[in-house]
Amino acid sequence: ETSTSLLGSLNDPVFGTTTANIYTQFRLSQTATTFGENPVLDSLVLTLDYLGIYGDTNALLTLEIYEMSEMIYLDSTYYSNNSVSYNPELIASKTFIPRVNDSVVVNEDTLKPHLRINLSEMNTSLAEKLLNASEDDLNTQENFQSYFNGLYLKVSETSSGGAITYLSLTSSLSEMVLFYSNDEADSLAFPFLISSSSAYFGEFKQNYSLAQPIFQSQ
């Protein structure tokens, strides 16, 4: 649960390629909630607050998102070479240039730079799972985290160049928002948060085979 989380892939000519991924839980923004009668999905959107970048600011990164199938715990210790089981079904994929200095316009609001991913564009299974959660699943934080373990954010390894972004997961701009309607109202939104009470950690993978030799025999 560091204040800054790393996400990306960067090739260094000496050390090879470093790839930084993230496992994170989410928490209910309000417990004992319901989504009303006959809720209908609009979209599920994940936003991640940028803090900065190291590497090529014009690098193309490809992010894949999966649902974790194993629970992680706030009071447990995780290391950068640990991994957590996840469902192999791809929830979302996005290839992007990390524009860490460009504002993002959403509807008529101008927001600070962040990464925005629609988690229901190519696969609605996670969005439908959240929307169809029972009252018991949404009653407490513990029940919800047992129902939905969290997300694995996995970046494809780059073979040259690349970049690693710095993110603030506990920022108010880092959240997953379910947009929906029901029999009583349209244009409803429910945020799922990453807070200081959420478990999350970074996974780092190093590929030394992509390093270039420093010395060559004559």
N, C-alpha and C positions, 0 to 999 in steps of 0.2 A: 504493500500500500504506500508506495513512494509518491511524493508530491508531483513528480513529473514522470510520465509514462512514455516509452519509446515505441514507435511503430514505423517500419519501413525496411528497406534492404539497400545496402551500400557495399560496393566493391572497392577494396583498397589494393593497390598494386603490390604491397608488401604482405599484408595480413590476410588477403583473400576477401570473401564476402561474409558480411555480418547481416543477419536477418533478425529483426525484432518483432515479436508477436505479442498479443495480449489475451489473457483470460480475465473475464470480469463478471461479477454478479450484478444484479439490478435489484432495487427495492421499490416497493409500492410508494407512490407519493401520498397515498391516503389508504389506511387499512379499513377493513370492514366495508369495502366498497362493492358496488355492482355496476354492470353496464346497461341496466334497464331491460325492458321487454323487447325481445326480438332485435338485438343489436346487429347492425350491418356494417361490415368493414369498409372503410375508405382507404386507409394506408397505415403502414407502420414505418416510422422514420427514425433513424439513428443519427445523432449529431455528436461530434467530437471536437472539443475546443483546442485550437492550435495555440502553442506557446512559441514555437520556433522550428528551425530545420537545420540539419547538418548535411552537407553534400550539394548536389546539383539541384538548384531551385526549379529547373525545368525538367526534372526527371519524371518519367512515367512509372507509377507504382500500381500494382494490381493487388487489390485486397479481396480476400474471400472470407465470408462470415458463416460460421456454423454454430449450432446449438450445443452447448456442453451437455454431456450425459452423466457427468460426475459432479457432485457438489464440492465446493471449496469453502474453507472456513476462515473467518477473520482471526481466530486465535491460533491458527496453524502457521508453520513456517514453510515457505516455498522458496526454492532457489531458481536461478535463471536457466538451469538445465532441466527443470521439472516439466512434465507435461501432464495434461488432464484429458481424460477420454471425452470424445465428442461424437455427435451423430454425423455420419459421413454425408448426409443429404445437404447439399449446398443451399443455404438460405438466400445469399445475395453475393454478387461479385461486382466490383467497381474498379475500373482503370482510370486513374486520375493524375493530374499534376498538382502537387501540394501547394496551393496558393496561400501561403501563410500570412501574406500581407494584404490580401484582397478581401474587402467586405463582401458579405453575402446578402442579397436582397431576397426576402421571403414575403410574398404578397406585397404589402406596401412598407414593410419594416426593413431597415438596413441594420444588419447584425455584424458583429466582429468576425474576423476570419475563422472559419471552421469547416470541417469535413462533414458532408451531409450524404447519407445513404438511405435509399428507399428499400426497406427490408421486405416489402411485399410486391415488388415489381415483377420479379421473375419467379417467386415462390411465395404463396400466401399461407403456407402451413404454420409458420411461427405466429403470424398475425392472427390467424384463426384460432390457434391454441390459446393465445392470450385472451382473445375476445370471448372465447367459450369457457373460460375458467369458472369454476363453481364458486359459490359464496364462501365455502370453506377454504378454497385455495386462495381467495382474496381477503380472508379474515385477518390474518396476521402475517408479519414479515417472514416468520419461520415457515409457515405453510406455503407461502408464495415461492420462497427459495427452494423448497422441496419440489414444488410443481415445475418451476422453471429455474434450472441451475445457472443459467447465464450464457454468455456468448464467447466464442473463440474467434479472435480477429487475426487472420493468418495472411501474411504478405508473401507473394511469390518471389522467390530468390532472383536477384538480378545477376547478370553475368558481366556487366560493365556499368560504370557510373553509379547511378542510383542516389538515394537520399534516405535519411531517417528523420522522421518528424518527432517533435516534442509535443505531448498532449497533456492537458489537465483533465483527468477523468472526473474529478470531484467538482469541477466548475459547474455553475448553473446552466451552462450551454451544452454540457455533455449529458445527454439523456436519450431515452428511447420513448417516442410518443406514439400512442395508438390513436388514430383519428377514426371516428365512427359516427353512426347515427342510430337512433332507436325509435320506438313508437311515439315517444314524447318530444324528441328534439333532433335537430340536424346539427352538423358541424361541431360535434363534441370531440374533446381531446383528453386523454389521460396519460400523464407522464410516468415513466418508470425511471428511477434515479440511480446514479452512482454516487454514493456518499461516503463519509468517513467510517460509516458502519458497514460498508460493502467490502467483501474480500475481492482482491484483484492482484495480479502480478504479471510481470513481463517474462516472456520466454525468449531466449537468445540462442540462435544457431550460427555456428561458424563453419564455413566451407573453405578449408585451406588449399584445396586443390585448384582454386581459381586465382591463387597468388602467383605473381611473376617472380622468377628467380632473381635475387639481387646480384649474385656473382655468377659468372659463366666461365667455364674452363677455357683456356686458350688452346 
